[in-house]
Amino acid sequence: MNSRSGLAALAVLAVVGLTACAPEDNASGGATTPPAADACSKDQLALKTAGTLTVATDKPAYEPWFSANDPANGKGYESAVTYAVAKKLGFEAANVKWQTVQFNAAFAPGPKNFDFDVNQVSISEDRRKAVDFSTGYYDVRQTVITTAGSKIANAKSIAELADAKLGAQVGTTSYTALRDIIKPKQKPGVFDSNDLAVQALKNKQLDGIVVDLPTGFYMTAAQLDNGKIVGQLPAGGQAEQFGFVLEKGSKLTACVSQAVDALRADGTLTRLQDQFLTSEGAPELS
């Protein structure tokens, strides 16, 4: 999809934003053993703080996953899904407490101060060695974006990107897709955040950026003049999914997965994706 302009476009895409996402290795789902019938009742949950569901995410918390850098307002896809999971577990919004945890720290080995973390973290067998994952709450596609008039603005295939100078955030599946799917001839630009990648594109240091699709819509509409989505990269053999991150061996893992599965089954995840995310107008790159 080309960059959208005018007030109508910004109204549609105000919910679609920047994210620091996704690890390198991915796996579909977060296989867990179904809990016993009463194991997930609120009074049976093994919480960090009794009566409180402690949820972590990074700061800033970007749209469309959150809104106005405020995870607690229930707006944005991940915030809304979190509160939906909390409700399935028996918690009112007032009993959900947020804390700040940096992206890489969320899935580092060791004890956690949170019950679960939500921060666009892809389910990964490598990361599963250090933490638990819930089943996936969002299926991810990686996308190449640029600005109108760039050397890749009209690219229709992966091969047409090979000579471009491309960049992505360090430690993400966006970077892995850039490296392993596009296989550019030039060394990719690696950035600590997507904000820095956007600035490099503005400064003509890059021809394009690889990001997840919702982030691509936000960047092209709100952060870049004449921004343009070049297209989506092939999905690959396994679907990449975001999952909630829990302490390794957490007794909550199966219950959080059960809640996510219920939200998928009853259509809540689809409804929230329709409300906060969009996938219109992003062609497939061959």
Backbone hydrogen bonds, N-H to C=O, Kabsch-Sander energy under -0.5 kcal/mol:
donor,donor_aa,acceptor,acceptor_aa,energy
3,S,227,G,-1.9
9,A,5,S,-0.7
10,L,6,G,-2.0
11,A,7,L,-2.2
12,V,8,A,-2.0
13,L,9,A,-2.5
14,A,10,L,-1.0
16,V,13,L,-2.1
17,G,15,V,-0.6
21,C,19,T,-0.7
22,A,120,Q,-2.6
27,A,123,I,-2.3
39,A,36,A,-1.2
40,C,36,A,-0.5
41,S,38,D,-1.4
44,Q,41,S,-2.4
45,L,41,S,-0.7
45,L,42,K,-1.0
47,L,45,L,-1.3
49,T,52,T,-0.6
52,T,49,T,-2.2
53,L,95,N,-2.6
54,T,52,T,-0.7
55,V,53,L,-0.6
55,V,97,K,-3.1
56,A,116,F,-2.0
57,T,99,Q,-1.8
62,Y,60,P,-0.7
65,W,62,Y,-0.6
66,F,62,Y,-1.7
67,S,75,K,-0.7
69,N,61,A,-0.6
70,D,67,S,-1.6
73,N,70,D,-1.7
74,G,71,P,-0.9
77,Y,64,P,-3.0
78,E,65,W,-0.7
79,S,65,W,-1.9
80,A,76,G,-2.7
81,V,77,Y,-2.6
82,T,78,E,-2.4
83,Y,79,S,-2.2
84,A,80,A,-1.8
85,V,81,V,-2.6
86,A,82,T,-2.8
87,K,83,Y,-2.1
88,K,84,A,-1.9
89,L,85,V,-1.7
90,G,87,K,-1.3
91,F,86,A,-3.0
95,N,92,E,-1.9
96,V,93,A,-1.8
97,K,53,L,-2.6
97,K,95,N,-0.6
99,Q,55,V,-2.1
101,V,57,T,-2.2
101,V,99,Q,-0.5
106,A,102,Q,-1.4
106,A,103,F,-0.8
107,F,103,F,-0.6
108,A,105,A,-0.9
115,D,54,T,-2.6
116,F,54,T,-1.5
117,D,245,V,-2.5
118,V,56,A,-2.7
122,S,120,Q,-0.6
123,I,241,Q,-3.0
128,R,124,S,-2.1
129,K,126,D,-1.1
130,A,127,R,-1.9
131,V,127,R,-1.9
132,D,246,L,-2.8
134,S,244,F,-2.0
137,Y,242,F,-2.5
138,Y,242,F,-0.9
140,V,138,Y,-0.5
140,V,240,E,-3.0
143,T,211,V,-3.6
144,V,231,G,-2.6
145,I,209,I,-2.7
146,T,228,K,-2.9
148,A,226,N,-3.3
150,S,147,T,-2.0
153,A,150,S,-1.3
155,A,152,I,-1.9
161,L,158,I,-2.0
162,A,159,A,-1.1
164,A,161,L,-1.6
166,L,164,A,-0.8
167,G,208,G,-1.5
168,A,189,G,-2.0
170,V,191,F,-3.1
172,T,169,Q,-1.1
173,T,22,A,-1.1
176,T,172,T,-1.8
177,A,173,T,-2.9
178,L,174,S,-2.1
179,R,175,Y,-2.6
180,D,176,T,-3.2
181,I,177,A,-2.3
182,I,177,A,-1.6
183,K,178,L,-1.3
185,K,162,A,-3.0
186,Q,162,A,-0.6
189,G,166,L,-2.9
191,F,168,A,-2.0
197,A,193,S,-1.3
198,V,194,N,-2.5
199,Q,195,D,-2.0
200,A,196,L,-2.1
201,L,197,A,-2.0
202,K,198,V,-2.5
203,N,199,Q,-2.1
204,K,201,L,-1.5
205,Q,200,A,-2.7
206,L,200,A,-0.9
207,D,165,K,-3.8
208,G,165,K,-1.2
209,I,145,I,-2.0
210,V,167,G,-2.3
211,V,143,T,-2.6
211,V,209,I,-0.5
213,L,141,R,-2.0
216,G,212,D,-2.2
217,F,213,L,-2.1
218,Y,214,P,-2.0
219,M,215,T,-2.9
220,T,216,G,-2.3
221,A,217,F,-1.6
222,A,218,Y,-3.2
223,Q,218,Y,-0.8
223,Q,219,M,-1.3
224,L,219,M,-1.7
226,N,224,L,-0.5
227,G,220,T,-0.7
227,G,224,L,-1.0
228,K,146,T,-2.7
229,I,1,M,-2.1
230,V,144,V,-2.3
230,V,228,K,-0.7
231,G,144,V,-1.3
232,Q,283,P,-3.4
233,L,142,Q,-2.8
240,E,140,V,-0.6
242,F,138,Y,-2.4
243,G,121,V,-2.4
244,F,135,T,-0.5
245,V,117,D,-2.5
246,L,132,D,-2.6
248,K,130,A,-0.6
250,S,247,E,-2.3
253,T,250,S,-0.9
256,V,252,L,-2.7
257,S,253,T,-2.5
258,Q,254,A,-2.2
259,A,255,C,-2.0
260,V,256,V,-2.5
261,D,257,S,-2.8
262,A,258,Q,-2.0
263,L,259,A,-2.0
264,R,260,V,-2.1
265,A,261,D,-2.5
266,D,262,A,-2.2
267,G,264,R,-1.0
268,T,263,L,-1.1
269,L,263,L,-1.7
271,R,267,G,-2.4
272,L,268,T,-2.7
273,Q,269,L,-2.3
274,D,270,T,-2.5
275,Q,271,R,-1.7
276,F,272,L,-2.6
277,L,273,Q,-2.7
282,A,279,S,-0.7
285,L,232,Q,-2.7
286,S,156,K,-1.9
